[in-house]
Amino acid sequence: RDWSSDVCSSDLKWFSVSVFNFAAQQGAFNPEARNPFFEAAIPKTPKHRSEPTRLATLDQVLDMIDALEEPAATVVALAAFSGLRKSEIQGLMWNDLKGTELHVTRTAWRPTQVVEQMKTESSRGAVPVIPDLAKHLENHRNDFPASSGFIFTGAKAGRPLDLHNLAKRVIRPALEKKNISWCGWHGFRRGLATNLYALGVEAKTRQAILRHADVSVTEKHYVKPVSKVSAAAMAKLQAALKAKKKARKARADQKRKIHGEGASR
């Protein structure tokens, strides 16, 4: 098998991080020692690579949410409306939800590998929670009562949900039945960035929401987007989402009306 299409530098780095952590847990290294692989630099993607970039539009996100049962629908809503990475979603706990913000402080690379450290220092931060996402999280909490612990839990109590398995066993089969394309977990992150761009949100604010580290020296050291700016940007997304849902409902009502009139004749 040609692994070159499946394995990238980032995968190798974080696999090495996990191996070192496991070795430390087994006593091969001092468990208090800093993992040297965290400092490993990841080379840029070769320019000759021309794989199509997948992303989720607002319409596609709403189609997915409508097609999925819980908790998959809430996981998709969180990925699409927060821009969190897969490992960050898996590592979320209820105490990370503070009012209208999600505070990202840990990652879970797999159900048994939870790391109290972020991919980069800039990844550690707060993400605004728009009202639509807040409703999904509130309903999820009511359906799966929990005062603490991970927001999304797996079959074994106390462990985070494995989103790779969720996509493979639940989400993709459900979407295929509805002829809806799956964008991959990172496609939601790209989709949020694209949606914010289309709404006119400036680059430094998009960067603050997505918590990217790759920025210019000026933006990194002198431009400090405040949380109010990020919240205002996400409010634009909420307004666009509300308008999109209203338009979709109007089209659905019109179809029902036409079908109803046809049946009465």
Buried (B, 14 or more C-beta within 10 A) or exposed (E): EEEEEEEEEEEEBBEBBBEBBEEBEEEEBEEEEEBEBBEEEEEEEEEEEEEEEBBBBBEBBBBBBEBBEEBBBBBBBBBBBBBBBBBBBBBBBEEBBEEBBBBBBBBBBBBEBBBEBBBEEBBBBBBBBBBBBBEBBEBBBEEEEEEEBBBBBBEEEEBBBBBEBBBEEBBBEBBEEEEBEBBEBBBBBBBBBBBBEEBEBEBBBBBBBBBBEEBEEEBBEEBEBEBEBBBEBBBBBBEBBEEBEEEBEEEEEEEEEEEEEEEEE
